[in-house]
């Protein structure tokens, strides 16, 4: 979940679910068939991200996470597309989709929004 909206459950965190357990990344724990907790000192991932960036600049060894960031973003988009349509969405279908959820015009005031997607009825664009 990554949301910061008034009157909603808000969190910036990562959670993973597998066949043998779950993981709360920001809590350094795995719960399930074999519980585990990171034995080291808790570390703020966002602070570490900046530490790594500054170190890469100082050492002259660039950090390039573009591929993993774009692939994880497309994976999330594919999940949304699959949830909206009720269909399996392939990597190629997502990459070649013509779906555009961006408003046609950015203006102050009321913003039009597309119809609510209905799994099993909505189609891939």
Secondary structure, 3 states (H helix, E strand, C coil): CEECCCCCCCEECCEEECCCEEEEHHHCEEEECCCEECCCCCCCHHHHHHHHHHHHHHHCCCCCCHHHHHHHHHHHHHHHHHHHHCCCCCHHHHHCCCCCCCCCCCCCCCCCCCCCCCCCCCCCC
